[in-house]
Amino acid sequence: MSIIGNLRYKRRITGCFCLCCLSCSVASRLGENCCVPLCLQGGTMALRTKLRTQHGIQGSICKDWCATTFCGALAICQMDRELTHLGIL
């Protein structure tokens, strides 16, 4: 397994067992502090909006709010996959 493949595997395993760890990883990969998704109300939505706008992904703040409010864990996993797809490790 390549080094990058190995890192992806470890990130997926970590994300499956520790949503806090995955949230911190996503924040760091977006250039933000780990406290953003963990301590700030609306922090996960802010990260999702930042990712979407920086990379030209269609959507809206309303959809970001819905995704992070009703499916927060899935939204974090989705952001992790998108960052990996963009090559932001």
Secondary structure by P-SEA (a helix, b strand, c coil): ccaaaaaaaaaaaaaaccaaaaaaaaaaaacccccccccccaaaaaaaaaaaaaacccccaaaaaaaaaccaaaaaaaaaaaaaaaccc
